[in-house]
Amino acid sequence: MPKLAEPLSALEVKRLTSPGLHFVGEVPGLALQVLSTGGRTWVLRVTVGNKRRDMGLGGFPEVTLAEARAKAREARHKIREGIDPVAQAQAARQALMASHIARLSFAQAAARYVEAHRPSWRNAKHAKQWVATLETYAYPRIGQLSVADLTIAHILQVLEQPVPIERGSNKMGKLWECRTETASRLRGRLEVVLDWCRGRGYRTGDNPAAWKGNLDAQLPPPSRIAKVVHYAAVPIDQMAAFSAELRRQEGIAPRALEFAILCAARSGEVRGMTWSELDTVAGIWTIPGDRMKAGREHRVPLSEAALALLKSLPRMEGTNLVFPAPRGGQLSDMALTAVMRRMGLKEVPHGFRSTFRDWVSERTNFPGEMAEVALAHTIGNAVEAAYRRGDQLEKRRTLMQAWADFCALDSRSGNVVGIGRAKHAA
């Protein structure tokens, strides 16, 4: 039995600040441990069987001297009765953790994952898409189930759930086969949420949503079943006629679409563009990384037509946006598509990036890699990406001017056909 120290008062215990173990008396082995960081905690040094054990009794001053002495007496009483209080406390903690794990549902885990990672995502839209996918396809089937109990069978129930083969159709098929791209993204989101759960101690074992060595044996690869759907694009030979028709449309949205075409830019990049991003003297539009799909800053050399368009725009008070909505704020993501629908076209704004890429490949001698830089596409080859550090700005200026000249060709010669009306007449 440890030597019984001289009993200390509560005030004397409070004054113990030097690092080390300070025995406080009345109960053999009871000490206040002062850490080098300044923290203080109660420790009971006991012998259980043939082993000396240090048993934690809580922090000071949350646990008072009187409470620590009472806990120490209770622990020594259990040892005399043949009970190991250290093992008993560990079992209680494990049971509490197991109970906590059992209560954590997949929906709760997913919400915590989203909250933890939201600051690293580019925008609120990404988080909204993340949650919407899970709410639509995962929560109805596994949302209320404990993450500790999820198996590959549960994941397959989600990925193979019946959905209409086509929107509005009564014929049903499997999600994985009918909406492969959506299902593939869903699987990836299930996997990372369950990886997060395992890292936090909410579940153990392999991840049932992992693909390699797991679901790849149960489902056909997405590349074998996914139908590649390209954005509907205006054909190259109809670009000049379309451009002339577009210039006749009035309003901010048509001008935003025209500018997006001239710059081969994405709709969101143009709708969010601010005057502070523009250097009209140097003829450069610099898009910050937080507004780019790849997360990197992108410089766009502006053609004469693009600069003329900017010069013609009014400056709206109270906003720095170049193409603000009539009632303030950004144009909606459907505003540019609506312009094309009013013109009688089924094509979409994003399709002009494909038209631009086809024009470079089929009608010019500009290198394909220059077009990829103009489109701000991510370089797939890591070695090539490491060595290609320039953005070919001045070379791309010639490219974008040639593209603007091509789009204006028919209007300059007076041979203008309203593309929407021409299609309907045919």
N, C-alpha and C positions, 0 to 999 in steps of 0.2 A: 504494500500500500504506500502511495506517495506520502512524503512528509507533509504534515499539515502546517500550512503557513499561518502567520499571524493574521487574524481577520482584519480586512480593510473596510473602512466606511465608504458610503456612496460618494462622498466628497473626495476621499483619497483616490478612489478608482477613477473619478472624473479627471484627476490631475495626472494620471498615467499617460505620458505622451512619448516616451523614448521607445524606439522599436525593440521588439522582443516579446517574451512570454512572461507575464506578471501574475503569479499565483495570489489569489485574493482571500484564501482561508475559508473556514467553516465547513466546506465540503472538500475532501481530499481530491487533488488533481484539477480543481476548477481554476482557470486562468483567463486573463484578458490578453489577447494577442494584439499587439500594436504593430501595424505594417509600416514599411518604409514610406508608403504613399500617404500615410496619415489615417488610413482606415483602421477601425478597431472592431474585434469580433471575439465572442466567447468560445472557449475551447475547454472540453473536459477530457483530461488524459486518464484513460482507464486501461485495465488489463482484462481481456475477454479470452478465456481459455489460456493459451500460452502466448497470445499476441497482445502487444501494446497498441492501443488505438487512440487516435485523437478524434473526438466527436464534436462537431460544430453545434453550438446552441443558439446561434443568431448573432446579429450585429449589435453593437453598443453605439448609441444609447437607446436604440429601438427596444432592445431587451434590457431591462434594468438589472441592477445587481441582485435585488431580491428575486426577480424572476429567473435569473441565471442560476442562483443557488437552488431554487425549487426544481428546476429542470434537471440539475446535476444530481440532486438527491433521488429524483424519480428514476434516472438512468441507472444509478448505482443499485437501487432497489431491484430493478429488472435483472441486472447482472447476477445478484444474489439468488434470484428465482430461476436462473438458467437461461435467460433471454438475452440475445445480442441486440442492444438498442441501436447500434450503428447499422446493422443489416436490416433491422426493422424500419429504420428511417429511410434507407435506400429503397426498400420495397414500396414504401408509401409514396415516395417521389415517382417511382416508375409507374405505379398504378395511376397516379394523378396525371402523368404525361400521357399514358395510354388512353385515359378517359378524355383528355383534351383532344388527342388525335382522332378519337372516334367521333367527336362532336364536329370536327372540321369537315364541312361538305366541299364538294368540288366547286360549287358556285362561290363559296366563301373564299376558297383558296385562289380561284381565278381573280376575284376582286382584289385580293391582297397583292397578287402578282402584278396586276395592271397598275395599282397604286404605287408599287415599288419601282416600276419601270417607266411610268408615265413621263418623268422629267427627261429621260433619254430619247424619247420619241420625237419625231420632227414636228408634229402638229396634233391638234386635238382630233382631227379627222381620223388619224391612224388609230388612236385609242378607241374612238367610236366604232370603227370597223371591227376592231379586235373583239370588243364586247358584243357587238351585234351578231357576229358569226357564232359565238358561243351561246348567246341567248336563243338563237334560232334553231341550232342543230344539237348542241350538247346539253344544255340545261334541262330540256324536257325529259331526257333519258338518264343522265347521270348527275344532274345539278345538285340533288339532295343526298346523293350517296357519299359516304365517307371516303376521302381520298386514300385512306389506308386499305380499303377493301377493293379498290378498282383493279380489274384484271383485263387481260387482252379481250376477253369475251365482251366486257362492257364497251371497250373502245370500238370493237367491230359492230356492236349494236348502233353506235353513233355513225360510223362511216358507211354502214350498209343500210341505213334506214331508208324506207321507201319515200320517193319523191316523184312528182310528175315528170315524165320523160321530157316534155316541153312545157313551157309556161302556159297554164290554162288547160293542159291536156288531162284527160281522165286516165290515160295509160300511165302505169307506175314503173319505176325502175329503181336501182340502187343509187344512192347519193354518190358513191365513189365512181360509178360508171357514167352517170348522167351529168353530173356537175363536178367533173374531176378536179378542175383548178381550185374550186371552192373547198372541196373535200381535202385536197392536199394541203391547203393552207390551214384548214381546221385541224388536221392531224398534227401539223407542226406546232400549233398553239396548244393542243392537248399535251404534247410532249414537253414543252418548256414549262408549262404550269406544274406538271407532275415532277419534273426535275427540280423545280423550286421547292416543292413540297418535301422531296427527299433530302435536299440540302438543309431544310429547316427542321428536319426530324419528324415530319408529319406522316411519312410513310417510309418503308424499307423495301429492299429488293429491286429487281429490274423494272425499268420503265415500260409499261404495257403499250404505250403509244409510240415507242421508238420504231423506226423503219427497219434499219439494217439488222439482220439476224433475228427479226421478230415479225413485224407486219409484212415484210417483203415475202415471207413464206405463205401469207394468207391472202394477199391482194395482188392483182396485176399492177405492174409499174405504171405510174401516171403517164409516162411518155408513150406507152403502148396503146392507151385507150383515149387519151385526151384529144379532142378535135381542136386543131389550131384555128382560132377565129381571128382574122385580121380586121383592123378598123377599116370601115368603108371609106374609100378615098376617092377624090376627084381624079380622073385620069390625067396624065401629063398633057395630052393634046387639048384638053378642055380648060386648062388653068388660066390662060389669058382671057377667055370668054367669061369664066367665072369671076376673075378679078375685076373685070370691067363692070359686071353686074353687081358685084359686092360694093364697089365704089359709089353706086347709085343709091345704096341703102343708107338711110339717115339714122343717126343716133350714136351713142357711145359704144354699144355692143358690136355693131358692124366695124367700127374703127379698131376695136380691140382684136377682133378676128383678123382684120386686114394686117395689123401689126404682127400678130402671132404668125401668120403665113410668111410675111417678109423676113421674119427672124427665125423661122422653123422652130418656134418655141412651143412649149406646152401651154395649155390654156391657163392653168393655175399660176404659172410664172408671169404671164401677162396681166391677169386680173389683179394680182397682188403687187404689181410694179409701182414704185414710187418715183417722184421726180428726183429725189436725192440719189437714186441709183443711176441716173443718166448724166453723161458728160457729152452734151451735144456739140461742143467745140471739137473734142477729139473723136466724136462719133462712136462712143462706146456705151453700152448698157452693161453694168456689172450687177449680176444677180448674186446676193449673198448665199452662202452655203445652206443656211437654215431654210431657204425657200427652194432648194434644189432637191430633186429625187435622190441623187447620189450623195447629198450632204456636203458638196464642195462648191466653192465659188466658181461662177462661170461668166466669162466675158463674151459679149455678143457685139461684133462689129456692125455698125448700122449703115445700111445702104442709103443712097440719096432719097429714095422713095420713103424709107422709114423715117428719116430725119424730117422730110417735108410733112409727113403725116403728124409727127409730134409737134411741129411748129404750128400746125393748123388747129390744134386742140385748145379748148378753153381751160383755164385754171379755175377749179372750183374752190371757193373759200371753205376753210375748216377741214380740209383733207389734203394729204400729200399724195394720194393715189392719182395715177395718170388716167386710169379708166374707171372712175367711181360710178357706182350705181346711181340712178336718178334720185333716189331717196337717201343717198349716203351709204358709206361702207363699200365693200367689194361687190362686183357683179357676181351673181350666183354661178355655180358650175354648169348650169344649163343655159345661161344667157347666150353664149356663142352658138350652141346647138340650135337654139330657138331661131337665131338669124337664118341658119341654113334651112330650117323647116319652113320658114316664111318664104324662102326663095324656091320652095318646091323640091328640095334635095333630101335624099335619105342618107348621104354621107355625113361624117362627123368631123369636128374640128381637129381632133388628134390625127385623123387620116392624112392631113396635109404634110405631116412629118414624113409619112411613107411616100407621098408624092414627090417631096423634095429629094428623098433618098433615091427613088427610082430615076428622077431627072438627072442626078449626079452620075449614076451608073450608066444610064442609057443614052444620054444626050450631051455629055461633057467629057473632058479629059482630066477633070479634077480627081485626085486619088480618093479612094473610098475611105481611107482613114481620116482624111480631112472632113468628110461629111459626118463621120462618127463623132469627131470633136465638136463640129457645129451643132449636132443633135445632143451634145452632152451625155453621150452614152458611156457607161462604165466599161473600161478595158478589161476583158476577161482574162487575158494572159498576164500573170503577175510580173513576169520578167519584163515584158514590154511596157507595162504600166510604170515600173520602176525607172526605166530609162527615158520614157516620154514625159518630160517635165514641162515643156513649153506648150502653149495652146495655139500656136500657128495663127496668131491674131491677124497679122497683116495679110497673110495668104488667104485667110478666111474672108477678109474684107472684099477681096476680088471675087471670091466664090459667092458671097451674099449679094454683091452688086449684079453679078451675072444672073442670079436667080430672080432678083427684082426686075431686071430687064426682060427676062423670059416671060414673067407673069404679065408684063405690060405690053407685050409685043403686038397683039391684035388691036388693042385700044389705040396704039400709036399709028397704026396703018389705017384705022377707021373700020376695020373688019370686025365689028363687035356683034356677038350673038348672045342674047339672054339665055344662059345655060339652062335655067329652070324651065323657061318657056319652050326652049328647043327640045328638051326631053319630052315634055308633055305633047308637043306637036308631033313628034315621031311616034 
